[in-house]
């Protein structure tokens, strides 16, 4: 395995609330290689988005606090940097693509006003140069009539065009890493496919690396080189996308796979994971998935299993992974 471009090691994030301390991310570790797409998969509340915001240090604090772990980019640790140094990192080295483009874009400025300001401030371009670069970026992400789009306000754009604008802004400074936070969840199916294909081509053309945050396992398999599965703030499985899809080694991953509809099979009801995600204020002892797990035994109720190798670059945190693979 080549040295990672970005390395997340033992990340811990908690929210201190009136009701108690919520462990949103607990001991998360992974490496991201140059030119790789890593899909981070899990239900709402699993810690996917929180971990990405922690990397960029854009969590609201309080109530959120990073209490442990390290994140390094090409050998540079990010958490010890001061805010001025982090400003230089954000956008230029690590960019983030947010879930809802209409929320992320400033509603009182035109597309051109926002893009041109970004390019002038961060690249030192003149207004004319920045406008020309903005037009090129919009064309690069497949927006027709690019010059006219610069005059539009965000509310005048469809969801698909607005997300393409956000993609253009995210790659404007040629970042090394793109954190894409469920970038298609607010779009219809056809536009989802177009935006995902655009992101995949941008990664291939620029050798940029991407962390794709999603709750959709089918999207993760189609897009990613590797998949990292999170549950209750913890990493429970990680491995090559095709192998995780073909031979899941954690009951949660296997259950997610069974819940994907098969157009060749007619069923009265789709298979569902029983129960509900745990309350992060009151996690069960042992493995957090044990109340919902068909394989759970006494040891699962007492001890959290370690993340251990189950194959080539494939690891699972399950005491009974061999039974799951069978």
Beta strands, then each sheet from edge to edge (+ up, - down):
strand 1: 6-17
strand 2: 20-32
strand 3: 37-41
strand 4: 64-73
strand 5: 76-77
strand 6: 94-97
strand 7: 177-181
strand 8: 209-214
strand 9: 226-231
strand 10: 234-240
strand 11: 308-311
strand 12: 314-316
sheet 1: 2+ 1- 4+ 5-
sheet 2: 6+ 7+ 8+ 3+ 9+ 10- 12+ 11-
end
